[in-house]
Structure formats: structure tokens, C-alpha cells
Amino acid sequence: QVQLVESGGGLVQAGGSLRLSCAASGSPFSINDMVWYRQAPGQQRELVATITRGSGTNYADSVKGRFTISRDNAKNTVYLQMNSLKPEDTAVYYCNAQYTIGNYWGKGTLVTVSS
């Protein structure tokens, strides 16, 4: 059974940095795209950043230049380096892994940015 476990969330002041990690386990199949989403209170879930197996990346306009997504295929792990954090980045951040057998989600990690 596929499991995704996020870590690295927490409370940080505006302008600070955090690094999120998401480790996938439980499947012998390769992961295609890995994606970070976030959901702020009262808001819909939104895509933050995507990385392909070949490390091609794409970002939401709101995080371009501040966030960097990366992955380690050997460890089935994706990272999100978040710099210059703003209060509007406060949200639960979710990891999504796209296998050929289906999409899987983590339970999320809370990021709170204080002003």
C-alpha cells in the first residue's frame, strides 16, 4: 500500500524559510510527477509546484522565485524549499505522487507564517 508522509512544516516569521519533505513508500513502481499542493483556511486546494521524473519543474505564479521543488528518485522523496515566506503562504501543504497505477496523497503538513 502506497504511503506518503510529509514533514518539515511549522511556524515561521515572515521572510523566513522552511523545507518540506515528502517520502513515498509501499510500491515497486516508479513515480512519474510529484506535486505539492496547499490549502489555506476557507480556500480551495491549489497547485504549488510540480516536478517530473526527469526534474522538469513548474510553479504557481504566487511562489515563483521563492520556492524550489526538487526530488531524489532513489529515495522516492520530493522536497519543497520555501524562502521569503509570506503570511499568505499559510496553509496545509500536501504531497501528491503520480504513479502509473494511480495518484496518491499525503495527509499534509501545516505551515504557518506570522507577520
C-alpha positions in Angstrom: 0.0 0.0 0.0 1.4 3.4 -1.0 2.1 5.8 1.8 3.2 9.4 1.5 4.5 11.2 4.6 5.1 14.9 4.7 7.4 16.6 7.2 9.0 20.0 7.8 6.0 22.2 8.5 5.9 24.6 11.4 5.6 28.2 12.5 7.9 30.8 10.9 8.1 34.5 10.8 7.5 36.4 7.5 10.7 36.4 5.5 11.9 33.1 6.9 12.4 29.7 5.3 11.2 26.2 5.6 12.0 23.0 3.8 9.2 20.4 3.4 9.9 16.8 2.6 7.6 14.0 1.4 8.7 10.4 1.3 6.7 7.8 -0.6 6.8 4.1 0.2 5.0 0.9 -0.4 5.1 0.5 -4.2 7.7 -1.1 -6.5 6.6 1.2 -9.4 8.3 4.4 -10.4 6.7 7.7 -9.6 6.1 10.0 -12.5 5.2 13.5 -11.5 5.4 14.6 -7.9 3.4 17.7 -6.9 3.0 20.0 -3.9 -0.5 21.5 -3.3 -1.7 23.7 -0.5 -5.0 24.6 1.1 -5.4 27.7 3.2 -8.3 28.0 5.6 -11.6 28.6 3.7 -9.9 28.2 0.4 -9.7 25.6 -2.3 -6.7 23.4 -2.7 -4.2 24.9 -5.2 -1.2 23.6 -7.0 2.1 25.0 -5.8 4.8 23.2 -7.7 5.3 20.1 -9.9 8.4 18.1 -10.8 8.6 15.4 -13.4 10.7 12.3 -13.0 13.3 14.0 -15.2 13.3 17.0 -12.9 11.3 19.4 -15.1 9.6 21.9 -12.9 6.6 24.2 -12.9 5.4 26.7 -10.3 2.4 28.7 -9.4 2.9 32.4 -10.2 2.5 33.2 -6.5 5.6 31.2 -5.5 7.9 31.7 -8.5 11.3 32.9 -7.4 10.7 32.0 -3.7 10.0 28.2 -3.7 12.1 25.5 -5.2 10.9 21.9 -5.8 13.4 19.0 -6.1 13.3 15.3 -5.8 15.5 12.3 -5.1 14.3 9.4 -7.2 16.4 6.8 -5.3 14.6 7.8 -2.1 11.2 8.4 -3.6 11.2 11.8 -1.9 10.2 15.2 -3.0 11.2 18.5 -1.3 9.9 22.0 -1.3 12.4 24.7 -0.3 10.3 27.8 0.7 12.1 31.1 1.1 10.9 34.6 1.7 7.7 33.3 3.2 4.7 35.5 3.5 1.6 35.3 5.7 -0.4 34.3 2.7 1.7 31.2 2.3 0.0 29.9 5.5 -1.7 26.6 4.6 -1.7 22.9 4.9 0.8 21.6 2.3 0.0 18.3 0.7 2.2 16.0 -1.4 0.8 14.1 -4.4 2.6 11.3 -6.2 1.5 10.2 -9.6 2.2 6.5 -10.3 1.1 4.7 -13.4 -1.2 2.7 -11.1 -2.8 5.9 -9.7 -2.5 9.1 -7.7 -1.7 9.1 -4.0 -1.8 11.9 -1.4 -0.2 12.5 1.9 -2.1 13.8 5.0 -0.5 17.2 4.9 1.8 19.3 7.0 0.8 22.7 8.4 2.9 25.8 7.5 2.1 29.0 9.5 3.7 32.3 8.6 3.4 35.0 11.1 3.5 38.7 10.2 
